[in-house]
Amino acid sequence: MPTRFNKEFIITSVLMFVVIASGLDLYTDLAHGASGSHILKEALILLLSALLIIWILYEQSQQTSEIQKLRQELELRNVGQDAMSDYVQGIRKQLSEVIARQFVDWNMTSSEKEVGWLLLKGLSLREIAAIRDTHEKTVRQQASSIYKKAGLTGRHAFSAWFIEDLF
């Protein structure tokens, strides 16, 4: 997520500056015989800043892993379609064409269409945001716009609209 990454990068950079400055100050204070309480405060600031940096980097690593996992799952779903029978593939293709036409009839933007497909695949708003490298709030707004254009009340009604009369 672009903005989140930038915020985290800035925060990490500031914390790195704090760690370096505190480390240098702590070294100087030790050399000049500063009081024990002052040195303890400086060491605490240094330690907390370093721990925050580690925590931010760990969270970023977890998010990157989660995004990669979601992309791999989508790829596996697409690969799994190759193993289906020709009949099932044909029916799915027809359903995809119907859905695509309906998206056009509802005057969806290209972003809304992409979000619509991912909603129909069952992904959460958070997962969609991660895959599309955007904010969850943006995906939520796009989903609301989709439901409004379709004249539907929400996600379940959206999915049901395409499969309601199949059973």
matplotlib code that plots the C-alpha trace (Angstrom):
import matplotlib.pyplot as plt

x = [0.0, 1.7, 0.8, 1.2, 4.7, 5.6, 4.4, 6.3, 9.4, 9.3, 8.6, 11.4, 13.8, 13.0, 13.4, 16.8, 17.9, 16.8, 18.7, 21.9, 21.6, 20.8, 23.7, 26.1, 24.7, 24.9, 28.5, 29.4, 27.5, 29.4, 32.7, 31.9, 30.6, 26.8, 24.6, 23.2, 19.6, 20.4, 22.3, 19.4, 16.9, 19.1, 19.5, 15.7, 15.0, 17.6, 16.2, 12.5, 13.4, 15.3, 12.4, 9.9, 12.1, 12.3, 8.5, 7.7, 10.1, 8.5, 5.0, 6.1, 7.6, 4.3, 2.3, 4.5, 4.3, 0.5, 0.2, 2.5, 0.4, -2.8, -1.3, -0.1, -3.6, -5.1, -2.6, -3.4, -7.1, -6.4, -4.1, -6.8, -9.2, -7.0, -7.8, -11.6, -13.6, -14.3, -18.0, -17.4, -14.9, -17.5, -20.2, -17.9, -16.8, -20.5, -21.1, -18.1, -19.4, -22.8, -21.1, -18.9, -21.9, -23.8, -20.9, -21.0, -24.8, -24.2, -21.7, -18.9, -15.4, -12.5, -11.5, -15.0, -15.1, -11.8, -13.1, -16.4, -14.6, -12.6, -15.7, -17.4, -14.3, -15.0, -12.0, -12.3, -12.0, -8.6, -7.4, -8.6, -6.8, -3.6, -3.8, -4.6, -2.0, -4.4, -6.2, -9.0, -11.1, -10.7, -11.9, -14.8, -15.8, -15.6, -17.7, -20.3, -20.3, -20.8, -23.7, -25.3, -24.9, -26.4, -29.3, -28.3, -28.0, -24.5, -22.0, -24.4, -27.1, -24.4, -23.2, -26.7, -27.8, -25.6, -26.5, -29.9, -31.9, -29.3, -30.7]
y = [0.0, 3.1, 5.6, 3.1, 2.2, 5.9, 6.5, 3.5, 4.5, 8.0, 6.7, 4.2, 6.8, 9.1, 6.3, 5.4, 9.0, 8.8, 5.6, 7.0, 10.4, 8.7, 6.3, 9.1, 11.1, 8.1, 7.5, 11.2, 11.1, 8.0, 9.6, 12.8, 11.0, 11.9, 10.8, 7.3, 8.4, 10.4, 7.5, 5.2, 7.5, 7.8, 4.0, 3.5, 5.9, 4.1, 0.7, 1.7, 3.3, 0.2, -2.1, 0.0, -0.2, -4.0, -4.2, -2.0, -4.1, -7.3, -6.0, -5.0, -8.5, -10.1, -7.9, -8.6, -12.4, -12.2, -10.3, -12.8, -15.7, -14.1, -13.6, -17.2, -18.4, -16.5, -17.9, -21.4, -20.8, -19.7, -22.8, -25.0, -24.0, -25.8, -29.1, -28.7, -30.5, -28.8, -28.7, -26.9, -24.5, -23.7, -23.0, -20.9, -18.9, -18.3, -17.1, -14.9, -13.3, -12.7, -11.1, -9.0, -7.8, -7.0, -5.0, -2.9, -2.5, -1.2, 1.3, 0.1, 1.7, -0.6, -0.5, -1.4, -4.3, -5.6, -5.2, -6.8, -9.9, -10.3, -9.9, -12.6, -14.8, -14.5, -12.3, -10.0, -6.2, -6.4, -9.1, -7.2, -4.1, -6.1, -7.6, -4.3, -2.5, 0.1, 1.0, -1.1, 2.1, 2.6, -0.9, -0.4, 2.8, 1.0, -1.9, 0.5, 2.2, -1.3, -2.1, 1.3, 1.0, -2.5, -1.4, -4.0, -3.9, -5.4, -8.1, -11.1, -9.6, -8.8, -12.4, -13.8, -11.7, -13.8, -17.3, -16.9, -18.6, -21.4, -23.7]
z = [0.0, -1.2, 1.5, 4.3, 3.0, 2.8, 6.4, 7.7, 5.8, 7.3, 10.8, 10.5, 9.2, 12.1, 14.5, 12.9, 13.4, 17.1, 17.6, 16.0, 17.8, 21.1, 20.7, 20.0, 22.9, 25.2, 24.2, 24.9, 28.2, 29.3, 28.3, 30.3, 33.4, 33.2, 36.0, 36.1, 35.8, 32.7, 31.1, 31.9, 30.2, 27.1, 27.0, 27.3, 24.4, 22.4, 23.2, 22.6, 19.3, 18.2, 19.2, 17.3, 14.2, 14.5, 15.1, 12.0, 9.8, 11.1, 10.3, 6.8, 6.3, 7.5, 5.2, 2.2, 2.9, 3.2, -0.1, -1.8, -0.4, -1.7, -5.2, -5.2, -4.2, -7.0, -9.4, -8.2, -8.7, -12.3, -12.9, -11.3, -14.1, -16.6, -14.9, -15.3, -17.9, -21.2, -20.3, -17.0, -18.6, -21.2, -18.7, -16.6, -19.7, -20.5, -16.9, -17.1, -20.3, -18.7, -15.6, -17.8, -19.9, -16.7, -15.4, -18.6, -18.3, -14.8, -16.2, -13.9, -14.2, -14.9, -11.2, -10.1, -12.6, -11.1, -7.6, -8.6, -10.0, -6.8, -4.7, -6.7, -6.1, -2.4, -1.4, 1.6, 1.2, 2.9, 0.6, -2.5, -1.2, -0.7, -4.2, -5.9, -3.8, -2.5, 0.7, 2.2, 2.4, -1.4, -2.0, 0.4, -1.5, -4.8, -3.5, -2.3, -5.7, -7.3, -5.1, -5.7, -9.5, -9.4, -7.2, -4.6, -0.8, -0.4, -1.1, -0.6, -2.8, -5.4, -5.5, -5.3, -8.3, -10.6, -9.1, -7.6, -10.3, -11.0, -8.4]

ax = plt.figure().add_subplot(projection="3d")
ax.plot(x, y, z, "-o")
ax.set_aspect("equal")
plt.show()
